[in-house]
Amino acid sequence: MSQVAKVQAIFDTWAQNGRADGMERGHGPTAIQAFKKLELRPGQNYLDIGCGNGYTVRWAANKDRAEDVWGIDVAPEMIALARRMSADSAPRANFFAGEFPSETLPENHFDAVFSMEVFYYFPSVDDGLSAVQGLLKPGGLFTCVVDYYQENAASHSWPEDTGVAMTLWSADQWREGFARAGLEVVEQSRLFPTDNAQSSPDWKQSEGSLMTLGRKSS
Ligand SMILES: C[S@@+](CC[C@H](N)C(=O)[O-])C[C@H]1O[C@@H](n2cnc3c(N)ncnc32)[C@H](O)[C@@H]1O
């Protein structure tokens, strides 16, 4: 089975057995912090890459009244779930089942692009970052959050645990990757689910999620 077929199969199952909603609850506290960095304004265009059940697309459509909101995910069952969950609250949202970055999306269209826990699944992270650069309008922002990264030792077993190949980059490598793609890094930080002291045995609280925020030059 190809890498992408494996990823698709895992997340199709998660969409059907309730784990997608568990991801929304688990990622939500850090995802909202990364989402706010985009400073989305009414009338802007928004894309979530690997959108899962589409929760940030609904934030963009509802809270921030973005104009054109899109979510793409390689797992068709995730997209079916995202459509069902958004039918009442964000009926204008565009959800696409397809593989990023090979799926064709509108170039120079998005003011803000978000991705949570997705980019290390790509066969080439560099290709994914270059594609984001092409999709952003000049001056547009991209926030990329990962929990699988070099400094988070607790995550290193995930490829073996899941049988899926993943790209393990350090914080510096993410910065360098953004720069290679033509995205100026405006912030890089660790995001934590709560403000408690970071001495917790849970890596989510001790190491946190790695967020890199980049801007396409104007
Ligand atoms: C760990 S989940 C995160 C989902 C969502 N971002 C969240 O925070 O709940 C990773 C998601 O990325 C999607 N994905 C992985 N590789 C992808 C690719 N090449 N193109 C589009 N989606 C992809 C998976 O199907 C899955 O829904």
The ligand as an SDF file (V2000), in Angstrom:
LIG
                    3D

 27 29  0  0  0  0  0  0  0  0999 V2000
   -3.5410   14.2370   12.6410 C   0  0  0  0  0  0  0  0  0  0  0  0
   -4.8430   14.6100   11.5440 S   0  0  0  0  0  0  0  0  0  0  0  0
   -5.1830   16.3160   11.9170 C   0  0  0  0  0  0  0  0  0  0  0  0
   -6.5510   16.7630   11.4480 C   0  0  0  0  0  0  0  0  0  0  0  0
   -6.9030   18.2140   11.7950 C   0  0  0  0  0  0  0  0  0  0  0  0
   -5.9430   19.1390   11.2380 N   0  0  0  0  0  0  0  0  0  0  0  0
   -7.0130   18.3850   13.2740 C   0  0  0  0  0  0  0  0  0  0  0  0
   -6.3250   19.2170   13.8700 O   0  0  0  0  0  0  0  0  0  0  0  0
   -7.8290   17.6650   13.8800 O   0  0  0  0  0  0  0  0  0  0  0  0
   -4.0270   14.7010    9.9730 C   0  0  0  0  0  0  0  0  0  0  0  0
   -4.9720   14.9770    8.8330 C   0  0  0  0  0  0  0  0  0  0  0  0
   -4.2020   15.2740    7.6690 O   0  0  0  0  0  0  0  0  0  0  0  0
   -4.7550   14.6090    6.5650 C   0  0  0  0  0  0  0  0  0  0  0  0
   -3.6800   14.4430    5.5600 N   0  0  0  0  0  0  0  0  0  0  0  0
   -2.5300   13.7420    5.6910 C   0  0  0  0  0  0  0  0  0  0  0  0
   -1.8030   13.8240    4.5620 N   0  0  0  0  0  0  0  0  0  0  0  0
   -2.4930   14.6160    3.7120 C   0  0  0  0  0  0  0  0  0  0  0  0
   -2.2620   15.0880    2.3850 C   0  0  0  0  0  0  0  0  0  0  0  0
   -1.1720   14.7630    1.6810 N   0  0  0  0  0  0  0  0  0  0  0  0
   -3.1870   15.9030    1.8160 N   0  0  0  0  0  0  0  0  0  0  0  0
   -4.2980   16.2610    2.4980 C   0  0  0  0  0  0  0  0  0  0  0  0
   -4.5810   15.8220    3.7470 N   0  0  0  0  0  0  0  0  0  0  0  0
   -3.6840   15.0300    4.3560 C   0  0  0  0  0  0  0  0  0  0  0  0
   -5.2730   13.3010    7.1620 C   0  0  0  0  0  0  0  0  0  0  0  0
   -6.2370   12.6730    6.3460 O   0  0  0  0  0  0  0  0  0  0  0  0
   -5.8420   13.7770    8.4970 C   0  0  0  0  0  0  0  0  0  0  0  0
   -7.1920   14.1430    8.4290 O   0  0  0  0  0  0  0  0  0  0  0  0
  1  2  1  0
  2  3  1  0
  2 10  1  0
  3  4  1  0
  4  5  1  0
  5  6  1  0
  5  7  1  0
  7  8  2  0
  7  9  1  0
 10 11  1  0
 11 12  1  0
 11 26  1  0
 12 13  1  0
 13 14  1  0
 13 24  1  0
 14 15  1  0
 14 23  1  0
 15 16  2  0
 16 17  1  0
 17 18  1  0
 17 23  2  0
 18 19  1  0
 18 20  2  0
 20 21  1  0
 21 22  2  0
 22 23  1  0
 24 25  1  0
 24 26  1  0
 26 27  1  0
M  CHG  2   2   1   9  -1
M  END
$$$$
